[in-house]
Amino acid sequence: MQDFLIALAFVQLPVALSYLKLEKQSYKDIFKSTKIFISHKFAILGSFLNVLGVLLLWLAFEKTIASIASPLTAIYPVLMVILAYFLLKEKSLKKDYIGIAFVALGVLIISFS
């Protein structure tokens, strides 16, 4: 399992380069100036956070059993809804809150069993 997750982290590099080609950008554009960094700061930050997330997922599976770690990693949509509400001031629907409640309840049930 650990080998797969480490390989998954390294695969992010060719995926990012493929996205550059899909957007019709040159690989050399990455290193031209700080303007490129500033205009792509969220993409670069997202790449680093993606690798960090894979590392933390690997550690979660290393430190606990998969039947607990896997459902806990599935809670990220709940975090996205909460962050969107507070950071982006997005309005959520009632069904979103019901979904959040079901996810939280499911994680609690799994953690107590």
Buried (B, 14 or more C-beta within 10 A) or exposed (E): EEEEBEEBBEEBEEEBEEEBEEEEBEEEEBEEEEEBEEEBEEEBEEBEEBBEBBEEBBEBBEEEEEEBBBBBBEBEEBEEBEEBBEEEEEEEEEEBEEBBEEBEEEBEEEEEE
